[in-house]
């Protein structure tokens, strides 16, 4: 790889890492406004559809035993509920309650506001960025 290509790659990496930091900050701010830790807020984000505890642990990059307490706290807040799998009742699925869905939407909205308020992107810039991000891979 030639030097200019390496420089571009390094610049892209630095910008993506900077963006990750801004996303994390927006997540912390928006989640805390709803009484959530960053891990709880991310868990709500993962629950667009019901997921097994094992799958949630995999998304967090941890052992399933570490997710039990997290789900207990979210369940205690009335944001999620445990259900049994349709094909295997031993599998516990976690799904959002109505309050959980409302909180998930509110946290996401707060993050969007925080990220968009800190950028000078026009609507056209945002559409262009979305197009580039969609080239990276599926959702």
N, C-alpha and C positions, 0 to 999 in steps of 0.2 A: 504494500500500500504506500502511495506517495505521501510526502509530508503534508500537503494541503488537505488531503482526505483525512489524515489522522487528526489534524487540527479541527476540521469540521466535526468529526466524530466526538472529539473531546469537548468541543463547545456544546454540541447537542446534549451530551451526557450531563455536563454542568447545568445546563438550563433545565433539563428534566429533573435532576436532583433538587434544584431550587424550587421548581414547581411542586415536587413532592412535599417539600417543607411547607410551602404555602397551603397546599391542600390539607396537610396535617394540622396546621394552625387553624384553618377554617373549621375543620372537623372538631378540634378541641373547643373552640369558641362556641360553635353552634350546639354541639352535644352538651356542653356544660349549661347552656341556657335551658336545657330540658332535663337537667339532673342526670346526665349520662356521662360515663367515662368514655374516652376515645374507643376503647375495646367494645363497650356496649353499643356505641353508635355504629361502629363498623359491623357489628353482629346484626343490628337491625337492617343495615344496608344489604347484607348477605341474604336476608330472608324475604327477598322479592317473591319467592315461592317457598313452601315448606321444605325443610332440609333435615336430614338425619344428623344427630349429634356428631357422628363420626365425620360427616362432610363439613360441618361447621369447624370442627377441630382442624381438619385438613386445610381449610381456607385460612385459618389463623396460623397454621404452621405449628400446631402443638398437639399434645396427646389428648384424646377424648376426655380423660379424667379431669383435665384442666378446664374443660368447658362446662362441666356440671355446675360449679358454683356461679359461673357467669350466667347461665340460663336460669338458675335458681333466683338470682337477683332480678333479672328481667321479668321473670314470672311473678315475683313478689311485687313488682311495680305495675303489674297488669298489662305488660307490653307483649308478652308471648305466652303461648300455651303448648303443652306437650300433648301429642296425640299418638296413637299407634299406627304403624304402617298398614296399608291396605292389604298387602300380600304377606307380610311377616309382622305379626303383632309384637314380636320381641324388639323390633326396631322402633325407637322413639323419634317421631318427627317433631320438629319445632316450627311453629307457625306464628305469624303476627296476629294479635288481637286487633279489634278496631282501633283501640287506643294506640297500639303499637304501630299500626299503619299510619295513623295521623301523626305520630311522633316521628316516624321515618321520613314522611313527606316534609314535615316542618324542619327537621335537621338538614335535609338535603336542600331545602329552600334557603335556609340560613347560610349554608356553605356556598351556594350559588351567589347569593348576595355578597358575601364576603370576598369571594374570588373575583367576581365581576367588578365590584367597587374598587378593587385594588389594581385594575388593569385599564389601559387606555384603548382597548379593543373596540372597534366599530362593529356593527352587526355583520358587515361583510367579512371583517377579520375573524370573527367568531365562526362564521360559516366555513371559511377557509381552513381554520384550525380543526374544526370538526371533521372536515373531509380528509385532512392529513391523518388525524388520529384513527379514523375508520380504516385507513390503509394498514395500520399496525396489526390489526387482528380483530376477530369477532368479539362481541361483547361477552 
